[in-house]
Amino acid sequence: MKLPLHWKIVIGMVAGLLFGYLMKNLEMKGIVVDWIKPFGTIFINLLKMIAVPLIVVSLIVGLSDLKDISKLSKLGGRTVIFYLFSTVTAVSIGLVLANLIKPGSFINEESRKSLLENFAGDAAQKIELAEKAKHSGPLQPLVDIVPENFFNALSDNGSMLQVILFVILIGIGLILIDEQKAKPVVDFFKGLNDVIMKIIDIIMSAAPIGVFALMASLMVEIPDFSTLGALGIYALTVLLGLLLMTFVFYPTLLYTIAKVNPIRFFKAIAPAQLLAFSTSSSAATLPVTMERVTEHVGVDEEVSSFVLPLGATVNMDGTSLYQAVAAIFIAQAMLPEPLDLQTQLMIIVTATLASIGSAAVPSAGMVMLVIVLGQAGIPEAGLALIFAIDRPLDMCRTVTNITSDATVATLVAKSVGKLHEPPLHKEE
């Protein structure tokens, strides 16, 4: 029997971690960095390469099938409501867990000084980027959505919102013109969409090799566990929150609202989750997320092509939860008094808005955390406390981010009558 794709990825992941651990202990890191890591980089670049063409083509096809502008407004409205609800829930869970567990109280003075000294430079870079974001004005995110040049936006994965806006306008134009005139354009993009989906299948055939390379390089580059020990309770608090979101909150929504079996759902999106864990990038995982949600969960393409690219850009539940826990952790470690209720409620608002506005900012999660810290009156230099363990947690919160996107796509599809039983697939 042919081994399913997600098991191949798991094997590649485990083998990569073991190989990287062996090379690290043999002090042969150079072999991994010079000869193994490049294959992981190539794999991520292939996924990023196909992401923007996939968004453009699938969104045009999906929108042209709506045939009615009112359907687009209904789709957009429900998508925004579900995304906002899940983000606020994620931040709230993060705050509750951080207040109950109090991870900041477990870090001693020696560890605190060591982390602040070792990662002061990294923290300063993020604070500088955040300062630029702060001084850009309240309406700058709206300005950033509208591209000066569409082709420049196409060449930058960080400009995904600009691409989405322009493609939505093309889709609206196709709906409004005569159907016979629109048909050749739509047929072209439908054919191109089939080609792109086949390219994704080809790229995914190399997924086990790419994941092996990524995990091996991660293992040789990660800080020593002795450095991470002081941050163990903080890391466990974040992980507990991510697990609650991924395996309790989303399955509850799927079962109660969409009437979807959570086990079938997780089996369908498992390759996307494993890829998100390996790459730490929602954008790189997007082509696979779209393919799994459309062909294996049963979400109609006109829904998935709109909801998922938007989610990969503005919906960051895992990042929002992490920001809430990190803010409370840093406050507990560096402030003499705990934060009051009003300040924590403002963290919910700030973290929610930050997750929406973080798309065009480099190192988005960390940079937006600086803004959350500043609003709450928490020392921004405390960012240095969490740098040592950020990469493993980034991998985990990316899994939550794409699971949230897939869940919301399923819920929206159910609400507009576009959720179908997925076709029977041959073994992967």
HELIX and SHEET records of a PDB file:
HELIX    1   1 LEU A    5  ASN A   25  1                                  21    
HELIX    2   2 LYS A   29  ILE A   31  1                                   3    
HELIX    3   3 VAL A   32  ILE A   36  3                                   5    
HELIX    4   4 LYS A   37  SER A   64  1                                  28    
HELIX    5   5 ILE A   69  ILE A  101  1                                  33    
HELIX    6   6 PRO A  103  PHE A  106  5                                   4    
HELIX    7   7 GLU A  109  ASN A  118  1                                  10    
HELIX    8   8 ALA A  120  LYS A  134  1                                  15    
HELIX    9   9 GLN A  140  ILE A  145  1                                   6    
HELIX   10  10 PHE A  150  LEU A  154  1                                   5    
HELIX   11  11 ASN A  157  SER A  159  5                                   3    
HELIX   12  12 MET A  160  LEU A  176  1                                  17    
HELIX   13  13 GLU A  179  MET A  204  1                                  26    
HELIX   14  14 ALA A  207  GLU A  221  1                                  15    
HELIX   15  15 PHE A  225  LEU A  228  1                                   4    
HELIX   16  16 GLY A  229  LEU A  231  5                                   3    
HELIX   17  17 GLY A  232  LEU A  244  1                                  13    
HELIX   18  18 MET A  245  PHE A  249  3                                   5    
HELIX   19  19 TYR A  250  LEU A  253  1                                   4    
HELIX   20  20 LEU A  254  ALA A  258  3                                   5    
HELIX   21  21 PRO A  262  THR A  279  1                                  18    
HELIX   22  22 SER A  282  ARG A  292  1                                  11    
HELIX   23  23 VAL A  293  VAL A  297  3                                   5    
HELIX   24  24 GLU A  301  VAL A  314  1                                  14    
HELIX   25  25 ASP A  317  MET A  334  1                                  18    
HELIX   26  26 LEU A  341  GLY A  357  1                                  17    
HELIX   27  27 ALA A  364  ALA A  376  1                                  13    
HELIX   28  28 GLU A  380  ILE A  389  5                                  10    
HELIX   29  29 ASP A  390  SER A  415  1                                  26    
END                                                                             
